[in-house]
Amino acid sequence: MTHSSTSRRSDGFSLMELLLVIALIGILSNIALFALSGTCSKVDVLKNRRNAQTLASQAAAASAAGASFVVSGDVCATITHLQNGTAPCSGAFKSRVFKLQR
């Protein structure tokens, strides 16, 4: 009587291999999330910079036309001018109102 050695044939992945792959995916996803977490703050910085550039260009255009958003020493009046707009007292743009758009 002869005993045939039964060779173990692998048709798929073992449990250890699957656990290792899942752990590696988890580690890689954590690294990716950490790398992308700074992206939101960079986007906010760029958005704020663009808004500041728009504000500066509008203020320059209003100033060139003879109007000014800024009221010296009065922050509330400056904010009101930014919200409601301001118009030059004379010149070609006398009837034009310069204001920030939302």
N, CA, C and O atoms as a GROMACS GRO file, in nm:
protein
  408
    1MET      N    1   0.084  -0.114   0.000
    1MET     CA    2   0.000   0.000   0.000
    1MET      C    3   0.090   0.124   0.000
    1MET      O    4   0.178   0.139   0.085
    2THR      N    5   0.068   0.206  -0.092
    2THR     CA    6   0.149   0.325  -0.104
    2THR      C    7   0.065   0.447  -0.070
    2THR      O    8  -0.053   0.458  -0.106
    3HIS      N    9   0.128   0.534  -0.002
    3HIS     CA   10   0.060   0.659   0.032
    3HIS      C   11   0.101   0.764  -0.069
    3HIS      O   12   0.219   0.794  -0.087
    4SER      N   13   0.004   0.818  -0.132
    4SER     CA   14   0.036   0.927  -0.225
    4SER      C   15   0.036   1.058  -0.147
    4SER      O   16  -0.055   1.089  -0.070
    5SER      N   17   0.139   1.129  -0.170
    5SER     CA   18   0.146   1.256  -0.098
    5SER      C   19   0.049   1.354  -0.163
    5SER      O   20   0.052   1.377  -0.284
    6THR      N   21  -0.032   1.408  -0.081
    6THR     CA   22  -0.130   1.505  -0.134
    6THR      C   23  -0.066   1.642  -0.131
    6THR      O   24  -0.039   1.697  -0.024
    7SER      N   25  -0.042   1.697  -0.246
    7SER     CA   26   0.015   1.830  -0.252
    7SER      C   27  -0.097   1.931  -0.239
    7SER      O   28  -0.204   1.917  -0.299
    8ARG      N   29  -0.071   2.029  -0.164
    8ARG     CA   30  -0.171   2.133  -0.141
    8ARG      C   31  -0.164   2.231  -0.257
    8ARG      O   32  -0.061   2.294  -0.281
    9ARG      N   33  -0.272   2.242  -0.326
    9ARG     CA   34  -0.277   2.330  -0.442
    9ARG      C   35  -0.347   2.459  -0.403
    9ARG      O   36  -0.453   2.456  -0.340
   10SER      N   37  -0.288   2.572  -0.440
   10SER     CA   38  -0.344   2.701  -0.404
   10SER      C   39  -0.422   2.757  -0.522
   10SER      O   40  -0.366   2.790  -0.626
   11ASP      N   41  -0.553   2.768  -0.502
   11ASP     CA   42  -0.637   2.823  -0.609
   11ASP      C   43  -0.660   2.972  -0.590
   11ASP      O   44  -0.709   3.038  -0.681
   12GLY      N   45  -0.626   3.025  -0.477
   12GLY     CA   46  -0.649   3.167  -0.450
   12GLY      C   47  -0.545   3.219  -0.354
   12GLY      O   48  -0.436   3.162  -0.339
   13PHE      N   49  -0.580   3.327  -0.290
   13PHE     CA   50  -0.488   3.388  -0.194
   13PHE      C   51  -0.517   3.334  -0.055
   13PHE      O   52  -0.632   3.303  -0.021
   14SER      N   53  -0.415   3.324   0.023
   14SER     CA   54  -0.434   3.280   0.161
   14SER      C   55  -0.486   3.397   0.244
   14SER      O   56  -0.482   3.512   0.200
   15LEU      N   57  -0.533   3.367   0.361
   15LEU     CA   58  -0.585   3.469   0.451
   15LEU      C   59  -0.476   3.570   0.488
   15LEU      O   60  -0.503   3.690   0.496
   16MET      N   61  -0.356   3.522   0.509
   16MET     CA   62  -0.246   3.610   0.544
   16MET      C   63  -0.214   3.707   0.430
   16MET      O   64  -0.187   3.824   0.455
   17GLU      N   65  -0.217   3.660   0.309
   17GLU     CA   66  -0.190   3.747   0.194
   17GLU      C   67  -0.299   3.854   0.180
   17GLU      O   68  -0.268   3.970   0.151
   18LEU      N   69  -0.422   3.817   0.200
   18LEU     CA   70  -0.533   3.914   0.192
   18LEU      C   71  -0.522   4.019   0.301
   18LEU      O   72  -0.543   4.138   0.275
   19LEU      N   73  -0.490   3.976   0.423
   19LEU     CA   74  -0.474   4.071   0.533
   19LEU      C   75  -0.358   4.167   0.508
   19LEU      O   76  -0.367   4.286   0.540
   20LEU      N   77  -0.251   4.116   0.450
   20LEU     CA   78  -0.136   4.200   0.419
   20LEU      C   79  -0.173   4.305   0.314
   20LEU      O   80  -0.134   4.422   0.326
   21VAL      N   81  -0.244   4.265   0.212
   21VAL     CA   82  -0.286   4.360   0.108
   21VAL      C   83  -0.380   4.465   0.165
   21VAL      O   84  -0.368   4.583   0.132
   22ILE      N   85  -0.474   4.425   0.250
   22ILE     CA   86  -0.567   4.521   0.311
   22ILE      C   87  -0.492   4.620   0.400
   22ILE      O   88  -0.522   4.739   0.400
   23ALA      N   89  -0.394   4.570   0.474
   23ALA     CA   90  -0.315   4.659   0.560
   23ALA      C   91  -0.235   4.758   0.475
   23ALA      O   92  -0.227   4.876   0.510
   24LEU      N   93  -0.176   4.713   0.365
   24LEU     CA   94  -0.100   4.802   0.278
   24LEU      C   95  -0.190   4.908   0.215
   24LEU      O   96  -0.151   5.024   0.203
   25ILE      N   97  -0.310   4.869   0.175
   25ILE     CA   98  -0.405   4.966   0.118
   25ILE      C   99  -0.441   5.070   0.223
   25ILE      O  100  -0.451   5.189   0.192
   26GLY      N  101  -0.462   5.027   0.346
   26GLY     CA  102  -0.493   5.121   0.454
   26GLY      C  103  -0.379   5.219   0.480
   26GLY      O  104  -0.403   5.338   0.499
   27ILE      N  105  -0.258   5.169   0.480
   27ILE     CA  106  -0.142   5.257   0.502
   27ILE      C  107  -0.128   5.357   0.388
   27ILE      O  108  -0.105   5.475   0.412
   28LEU      N  109  -0.142   5.310   0.265
   28LEU     CA  110  -0.131   5.400   0.149
   28LEU      C  111  -0.243   5.504   0.147
   28LEU      O  112  -0.219   5.619   0.109
   29SER      N  113  -0.363   5.465   0.186
   29SER     CA  114  -0.473   5.562   0.188
   29SER      C  115  -0.451   5.667   0.296
   29SER      O  116  -0.484   5.784   0.276
   30ASN      N  117  -0.395   5.628   0.410
   30ASN     CA  118  -0.363   5.727   0.514
   30ASN      C  119  -0.257   5.825   0.467
   30ASN      O  120  -0.265   5.945   0.495
   31ILE      N  121  -0.157   5.775   0.397
   31ILE     CA  122  -0.054   5.863   0.343
   31ILE      C  123  -0.114   5.960   0.242
   31ILE      O  124  -0.081   6.078   0.243
   32ALA      N  125  -0.202   5.911   0.156
   32ALA     CA  126  -0.265   5.997   0.056
   32ALA      C  127  -0.353   6.102   0.122
   32ALA      O  128  -0.352   6.218   0.080
   33LEU      N  129  -0.429   6.064   0.224
   33LEU     CA  130  -0.514   6.161   0.294
   33LEU      C  131  -0.431   6.268   0.364
   33LEU      O  132  -0.467   6.385   0.364
   34PHE      N  133  -0.320   6.228   0.422
   34PHE     CA  134  -0.232   6.323   0.489
   34PHE      C  135  -0.173   6.421   0.388
   34PHE      O  136  -0.161   6.540   0.416
   35ALA      N  137  -0.135   6.370   0.271
   35ALA     CA  138  -0.077   6.456   0.168
   35ALA      C  139  -0.180   6.553   0.111
   35ALA      O  140  -0.146   6.666   0.076
   36LEU      N  141  -0.306   6.510   0.101
   36LEU     CA  142  -0.410   6.594   0.043
   36LEU      C  143  -0.474   6.688   0.145
   36LEU      O  144  -0.547   6.780   0.106
   37SER      N  145  -0.450   6.667   0.273
   37SER     CA  146  -0.516   6.751   0.374
   37SER      C  147  -0.468   6.895   0.366
   37SER      O  148  -0.544   6.986   0.399
   38GLY      N  149  -0.346   6.920   0.323
   38GLY     CA  150  -0.296   7.055   0.308
   38GLY      C  151  -0.349   7.125   0.184
   38GLY      O  152  -0.336   7.246   0.172
   39THR      N  153  -0.409   7.050   0.092
   39THR     CA  154  -0.458   7.108  -0.033
   39THR      C  155  -0.572   7.204  -0.008
   39THR      O  156  -0.580   7.308  -0.075
   40CYS      N  157  -0.661   7.174   0.086
   40CYS     CA  158  -0.775   7.262   0.113
   40CYS      C  159  -0.727   7.398   0.161
   40CYS      O  160  -0.780   7.501   0.118
   41SER      N  161  -0.630   7.400   0.248
   41SER     CA  162  -0.582   7.528   0.297
   41SER      C  163  -0.511   7.607   0.186
   41SER      O  164  -0.519   7.729   0.184
   42LYS      N  165  -0.443   7.538   0.096
   42LYS     CA  166  -0.380   7.605  -0.017
   42LYS      C  167  -0.484   7.666  -0.109
   42LYS      O  168  -0.465   7.776  -0.161
   43VAL      N  169  -0.595   7.596  -0.128
   43VAL     CA  170  -0.704   7.648  -0.212
   43VAL      C  171  -0.764   7.771  -0.147
   43VAL      O  172  -0.793   7.869  -0.216
   44ASP      N  173  -0.782   7.769  -0.015
   44ASP     CA  174  -0.835   7.886   0.055
   44ASP      C  175  -0.742   8.005   0.043
   44ASP      O  176  -0.787   8.118   0.025
   45VAL      N  177  -0.612   7.980   0.053
   45VAL     CA  178  -0.514   8.089   0.040
   45VAL      C  179  -0.522   8.150  -0.100
   45VAL      O  180  -0.520   8.272  -0.115
   46LEU      N  181  -0.531   8.064  -0.201
   46LEU     CA  182  -0.539   8.115  -0.339
   46LEU      C  183  -0.668   8.193  -0.361
   46LEU      O  184  -0.669   8.296  -0.429
   47LYS      N  185  -0.779   8.144  -0.303
   47LYS     CA  186  -0.907   8.214  -0.318
   47LYS      C  187  -0.903   8.349  -0.250
   47LYS      O  188  -0.950   8.448  -0.305
   48ASN      N  189  -0.846   8.355  -0.130
   48ASN     CA  190  -0.835   8.482  -0.059
   48ASN      C  191  -0.743   8.579  -0.132
   48ASN      O  192  -0.769   8.700  -0.135
   49ARG      N  193  -0.636   8.527  -0.190
   49ARG     CA  194  -0.545   8.612  -0.266
   49ARG      C  195  -0.616   8.671  -0.388
   49ARG      O  196  -0.600   8.789  -0.419
   50ARG      N  197  -0.693   8.588  -0.458
   50ARG     CA  198  -0.768   8.636  -0.575
   50ARG      C  199  -0.871   8.741  -0.535
   50ARG      O  200  -0.888   8.840  -0.605
   51ASN      N  201  -0.939   8.719  -0.423
   51ASN     CA  202  -1.036   8.818  -0.376
   51ASN      C  203  -0.968   8.950  -0.340
   51ASN      O  204  -1.021   9.057  -0.368
   52ALA      N  205  -0.851   8.942  -0.278
   52ALA     CA  206  -0.778   9.063  -0.243
   52ALA      C  207  -0.732   9.137  -0.368
   52ALA      O  208  -0.734   9.260  -0.372
   53GLN      N  209  -0.690   9.062  -0.470
   53GLN     CA  210  -0.649   9.125  -0.596
   53GLN      C  211  -0.768   9.193  -0.664
   53GLN      O  212  -0.753   9.302  -0.720
   54THR      N  213  -0.885   9.131  -0.659
   54THR     CA  214  -1.004   9.191  -0.716
   54THR      C  215  -1.041   9.318  -0.642
   54THR      O  216  -1.074   9.420  -0.704
   55LEU      N  217  -1.034   9.313  -0.510
   55LEU     CA  218  -1.064   9.430  -0.428
   55LEU      C  219  -0.966   9.543  -0.459
   55LEU      O  220  -1.007   9.659  -0.471
   56ALA      N  221  -0.839   9.510  -0.470
   56ALA     CA  222  -0.738   9.613  -0.500
   56ALA      C  223  -0.758   9.674  -0.637
   56ALA      O  224  -0.743   9.795  -0.653
   57SER      N  225  -0.793   9.592  -0.736
   57SER     CA  226  -0.813   9.648  -0.870
   57SER      C  227  -0.939   9.734  -0.875
   57SER      O  228  -0.941   9.836  -0.944
   58GLN      N  229  -1.044   9.694  -0.803
   58GLN     CA  230  -1.164   9.778  -0.798
   58GLN      C  231  -1.137   9.909  -0.725
   58GLN      O  232  -1.185  10.014  -0.766
   59ALA      N  233  -1.062   9.902  -0.619
   59ALA     CA  234  -1.028  10.024  -0.545
   59ALA      C  235  -0.943  10.116  -0.632
   59ALA      O  236  -0.960  10.238  -0.628
   60ALA      N  237  -0.852  10.058  -0.710
   60ALA     CA  238  -0.768  10.140  -0.800
   60ALA      C  239  -0.854  10.203  -0.909
   60ALA      O  240  -0.834  10.320  -0.943
   61ALA      N  241  -0.948  10.127  -0.964
   61ALA     CA  242  -1.036  10.182  -1.069
   61ALA      C  243  -1.122  10.294  -1.012
   61ALA      O  244  -1.141  10.396  -1.077
   62ALA      N  245  -1.176  10.274  -0.892
   62ALA     CA  246  -1.259  10.378  -0.830
   62ALA      C  247  -1.176  10.501  -0.799
   62ALA      O  248  -1.221  10.614  -0.819
   63SER      N  249  -1.056  10.480  -0.750
   63SER     CA  250  -0.969  10.592  -0.718
   63SER      C  251  -0.931  10.670  -0.843
   63SER      O  252  -0.926  10.793  -0.840
   64ALA      N  253  -0.903  10.599  -0.952
   64ALA     CA  254  -0.869  10.666  -1.078
   64ALA      C  255  -0.986  10.746  -1.132
   64ALA      O  256  -0.968  10.846  -1.200
   65ALA      N  257  -1.108  10.701  -1.101
   65ALA     CA  258  -1.227  10.771  -1.148
   65ALA      C  259  -1.266  10.885  -1.054
   65ALA      O  260  -1.355  10.964  -1.086
   66GLY      N  261  -1.199  10.894  -0.939
   66GLY     CA  262  -1.229  11.003  -0.846
   66GLY      C  263  -1.312  10.961  -0.727
   66GLY      O  264  -1.352  11.046  -0.647
   67ALA      N  265  -1.340  10.834  -0.712
   67ALA     CA  266  -1.416  10.784  -0.598
   67ALA      C  267  -1.321  10.709  -0.505
   67ALA      O  268  -1.216  10.663  -0.548
   68SER      N  269  -1.358  10.698  -0.380
   68SER     CA  270  -1.274  10.626  -0.286
   68SER      C  271  -1.361  10.544  -0.192
   68SER      O  272  -1.462  10.592  -0.139
   69PHE      N  273  -1.322  10.418  -0.173
   69PHE     CA  274  -1.393  10.332  -0.079
   69PHE      C  275  -1.355  10.366   0.065
   69PHE      O  276  -1.438  10.356   0.155
   70VAL      N  277  -1.233  10.408   0.086
   70VAL     CA  278  -1.179  10.424   0.220
   70VAL      C  279  -1.216  10.560   0.277
   70VAL      O  280  -1.194  10.664   0.214
   71VAL      N  281  -1.272  10.558   0.397
   71VAL     CA  282  -1.299  10.680   0.473
   71VAL      C  283  -1.198  10.681   0.587
   71VAL      O  284  -1.202  10.594   0.673
   72SER      N  285  -1.110  10.777   0.588
   72SER     CA  286  -1.002  10.783   0.687
   72SER      C  287  -1.056  10.782   0.829
   72SER      O  288  -1.138  10.866   0.865
   73GLY      N  289  -1.009  10.688   0.909
   73GLY     CA  290  -1.043  10.682   1.049
   73GLY      C  291  -1.182  10.629   1.079
   73GLY      O  292  -1.221  10.625   1.196
   74ASP      N  293  -1.257  10.587   0.978
   74ASP     CA  294  -1.394  10.537   1.002
   74ASP      C  295  -1.412  10.403   0.932
   74ASP      O  296  -1.444  10.396   0.814
   75VAL      N  297  -1.391  10.296   1.008
   75VAL     CA  298  -1.400  10.161   0.953
   75VAL      C  299  -1.543  10.129   0.911
   75VAL      O  300  -1.564  10.066   0.807
   76CYS      N  301  -1.642  10.172   0.990
   76CYS     CA  302  -1.782  10.143   0.957
   76CYS      C  303  -1.823  10.207   0.825
   76CYS      O  304  -1.892  10.146   0.744
   77ALA      N  305  -1.779  10.330   0.803
   77ALA     CA  306  -1.812  10.399   0.677
   77ALA      C  307  -1.742  10.332   0.560
   77ALA      O  308  -1.799  10.323   0.451
   78THR      N  309  -1.620  10.285   0.580
   78THR     CA  310  -1.548  10.215   0.474
   78THR      C  311  -1.620  10.086   0.436
   78THR      O  312  -1.633  10.055   0.318
   79ILE      N  313  -1.666  10.012   0.537
   79ILE     CA  314  -1.740   9.889   0.511
   79ILE      C  315  -1.870   9.919   0.439
   79ILE      O  316  -1.909   9.846   0.348
   80THR      N  317  -1.938  10.026   0.478
   80THR     CA  318  -2.062  10.066   0.411
   80THR      C  319  -2.035  10.100   0.265
   80THR      O  320  -2.114  10.063   0.177
   81HIS      N  321  -1.926  10.171   0.238
   81HIS     CA  322  -1.892  10.203   0.100
   81HIS      C  323  -1.861  10.078   0.020
   81HIS      O  324  -1.898  10.069  -0.097
   82LEU      N  325  -1.795   9.982   0.082
   82LEU     CA  326  -1.766   9.857   0.012
   82LEU      C  327  -1.893   9.781  -0.021
   82LEU      O  328  -1.904   9.722  -0.129
   83GLN      N  329  -1.990   9.782   0.071
   83GLN     CA  330  -2.114   9.707   0.050
   83GLN      C  331  -2.210   9.780  -0.043
   83GLN      O  332  -2.266   9.720  -0.135
   84ASN      N  333  -2.229   9.909  -0.020
   84ASN     CA  334  -2.330   9.984  -0.096
   84ASN      C  335  -2.274  10.051  -0.220
   84ASN      O  336  -2.348  10.082  -0.314
   85GLY      N  337  -2.144  10.073  -0.221
   85GLY     CA  338  -2.081  10.136  -0.335
   85GLY      C  339  -2.053  10.283  -0.309
   85GLY      O  340  -2.104  10.343  -0.215
   86THR      N  341  -1.970  10.338  -0.394
   86THR     CA  342  -1.935  10.478  -0.385
   86THR      C  343  -1.922  10.532  -0.526
   86THR      O  344  -1.886  10.459  -0.618
   87ALA      N  345  -1.952  10.658  -0.543
   87ALA     CA  346  -1.948  10.719  -0.676
   87ALA      C  347  -1.859  10.843  -0.671
   87ALA      O  348  -1.853  10.912  -0.570
   88PRO      N  349  -1.789  10.870  -0.782
   88PRO     CA  350  -1.708  10.991  -0.786
   88PRO      C  351  -1.794  11.115  -0.790
   88PRO      O  352  -1.907  11.112  -0.838
   89CYS      N  353  -1.741  11.224  -0.737
   89CYS     CA  354  -1.815  11.350  -0.731
   89CYS      C  355  -1.813  11.424  -0.865
   89CYS      O  356  -1.902  11.503  -0.895
   90SER      N  357  -1.710  11.397  -0.945
   90SER     CA  358  -1.700  11.467  -1.073
   90SER      C  359  -1.625  11.380  -1.172
   90SER      O  360  -1.572  11.275  -1.136
   91GLY      N  361  -1.621  11.422  -1.295
   91GLY     CA  362  -1.546  11.350  -1.396
   91GLY      C  363  -1.634  11.264  -1.485
   91GLY      O  364  -1.757  11.269  -1.476
   92ALA      N  365  -1.570  11.186  -1.571
   92ALA     CA  366  -1.642  11.105  -1.669
   92ALA      C  367  -1.724  10.994  -1.605
   92ALA      O  368  -1.823  10.948  -1.663
   93PHE      N  369  -1.684  10.952  -1.487
   93PHE     CA  370  -1.755  10.841  -1.421
   93PHE      C  371  -1.845  10.890  -1.308
   93PHE      O  372  -1.870  10.817  -1.212
   94LYS      N  373  -1.893  11.012  -1.318
   94LYS     CA  374  -1.971  11.072  -1.210
   94LYS      C  375  -2.094  10.990  -1.174
   94LYS      O  376  -2.129  10.980  -1.056
   95SER      N  377  -2.160  10.933  -1.270
   95SER     CA  378  -2.283  10.859  -1.241
   95SER      C  379  -2.258  10.710  -1.214
   95SER      O  380  -2.352  10.637  -1.179
   96ARG      N  381  -2.137  10.665  -1.230
   96ARG     CA  382  -2.109  10.523  -1.210
   96ARG      C  383  -2.084  10.494  -1.062
   96ARG      O  384  -2.011  10.567  -0.994
   97VAL      N  385  -2.146  10.387  -1.013
   97VAL     CA  386  -2.128  10.345  -0.874
   97VAL      C  387  -2.030  10.229  -0.873
   97VAL      O  388  -2.050  10.129  -0.941
   98PHE      N  389  -1.925  10.243  -0.796
   98PHE     CA  390  -1.828  10.136  -0.779
   98PHE      C  391  -1.860  10.063  -0.650
   98PHE      O  392  -1.860  10.123  -0.542
   99LYS      N  393  -1.888   9.931  -0.660
   99LYS     CA  394  -1.913   9.853  -0.540
   99LYS      C  395  -1.870   9.709  -0.562
   99LYS      O  396  -1.857   9.662  -0.675
  100LEU      N  397  -1.848   9.642  -0.451
  100LEU     CA  398  -1.809   9.502  -0.458
  100LEU      C  399  -1.931   9.418  -0.493
  100LEU      O  400  -2.041   9.442  -0.445
  101GLN      N  401  -1.910   9.318  -0.578
  101GLN     CA  402  -2.019   9.230  -0.614
  101GLN      C  403  -2.005   9.100  -0.537
  101GLN      O  404  -1.894   9.053  -0.513
  102ARG      N  405  -2.114   9.044  -0.500
  102ARG     CA  406  -2.113   8.920  -0.422
  102ARG      C  407  -2.132   8.801  -0.508
  102ARG      O  408  -2.134   8.688  -0.459
   0.00000   0.00000   0.00000
